[in-house]
Amino acid sequence: MDPRFYHDTVKRMENAGVESEYIQGWVGGFMGNPMREEQRLTEAYKAGYAAGEEGKGDGFEAWRAGAEVSSQASDAVAVAAAPASGGVSGEPS
């Protein structure tokens, strides 16, 4: 393990505002630690773990872009499902 690469990569992720779950996964994968128990796994952690195992220091950029697109899609679905009247369902407006 190259301590400089490890430190620089974690600092870059922190400065870029990468989700802490991704960073924790990356550290675990990079260090060769076993993956978390199943009930504590998140998509961010799994993506970080995979990038860390591969020794990728820039995998967070692609994951972050994909996560933002996914988040925007979820927001759009939530807005589309919201009632148009602004009132409680079943009450007259």
Phi and psi in degrees as a GROMACS rama.xvg file:
@    title "Ramachandran Plot"
@    xaxis  label "Phi"
@    yaxis  label "Psi"
@TYPE xy
-92.8116  108.302  ASP-2
-60.5132  -32.7809  PRO-3
-66.8302  -45.0117  ARG-4
-60.6222  -46.0468  PHE-5
-57.4042  -53.5616  TYR-6
-61.9616  -47.4913  HIS-7
-62.7963  -39.7506  ASP-8
-67.1062  -44.8888  THR-9
-63.4255  -42.2305  VAL-10
-62.1516  -42.8819  LYS-11
-61.6917  -41.9186  ARG-12
-65.2928  -43.5223  MET-13
-62.6254  -44.8302  GLU-14
-66.8286  -28.0741  ASN-15
-83.0604  -5.23445  ALA-16
78.113  26.6439  GLY-17
-67.2447  141.385  VAL-18
-54.8015  136.349  GLU-19
-60.6606  -31.463  SER-20
-61.8976  -39.7648  GLU-21
-65.1946  -45.2625  TYR-22
-61.4956  -44.9629  ILE-23
-62.3783  -39.307  GLN-24
-64.6132  -43.2426  GLY-25
-60.8001  -45.6813  TRP-26
-60.488  -46.2772  VAL-27
-61.1867  -44.9359  GLY-28
-66.8871  -41.8362  GLY-29
-65.1536  -38.6542  PHE-30
-81.3973  -9.27256  MET-31
80.1426  20.8629  GLY-32
-73.5658  154.444  ASN-33
-66.8978  150.588  PRO-34
-67.1672  153.265  MET-35
-55.9961  165.368  ARG-36
-68.8394  152.787  GLU-37
-54.8327  -40.6874  GLU-38
-69.7977  -13.2155  GLN-39
-104.843  4.77102  ARG-40
-77.759  137.392  LEU-41
-123.806  164.146  THR-42
-60.6545  -40.0543  GLU-43
-63.3869  -44.8761  ALA-44
-62.227  -46.9097  TYR-45
-62.3376  -40.8075  LYS-46
-65.0415  -43.1927  ALA-47
-64.1116  -41.6149  GLY-48
-61.0508  -45.693  TYR-49
-62.0924  -43.6253  ALA-50
-65.5688  -39.1694  ALA-51
-65.1881  -41.4037  GLY-52
-59.9369  -37.3278  GLU-53
-80.3331  -8.59347  GLU-54
75.5389  20.2155  GLY-55
-79.14  125.126  LYS-56
-94.192  -8.17338  GLY-57
-120.877  8.89531  ASP-58
-62.1664  -24.5305  GLY-59
-65.0927  -27.9925  PHE-60
-65.47  -46.4771  GLU-61
-68.4253  -41.0128  ALA-62
-64.4987  -43.0555  TRP-63
-62.1842  -42.5076  ARG-64
-62.6025  -42.3565  ALA-65
-66.1838  -37.6403  GLY-66
-67.5164  -37.0649  ALA-67
-67.3799  -40.4381  GLU-68
-63.6858  -42.9092  VAL-69
-63.295  -41.0763  SER-70
-64.9141  -41.6182  SER-71
-65.057  -37.7659  GLN-72
-65.473  -40.9868  ALA-73
-64.1604  -40.0947  SER-74
-63.0415  -40.6976  ASP-75
-64.5634  -39.4683  ALA-76
-65.127  -42.3921  VAL-77
-63.8032  -40.5737  ALA-78
-67.0233  -41.7443  VAL-79
-65.7371  -30.0317  ALA-80
-84.5604  -11.885  ALA-81
-70.0895  145.467  ALA-82
-65.1496  138.751  PRO-83
-73.9585  -28.819  ALA-84
-73.8079  -21.4477  SER-85
82.0036  -8.2095  GLY-86
-98.1502  -177.986  GLY-87
-78.4057  139.409  VAL-88
-57.1835  138.268  SER-89
89.9023  -10.0274  GLY-90
-98.4369  143.752  GLU-91
-68.0789  145.911  PRO-92
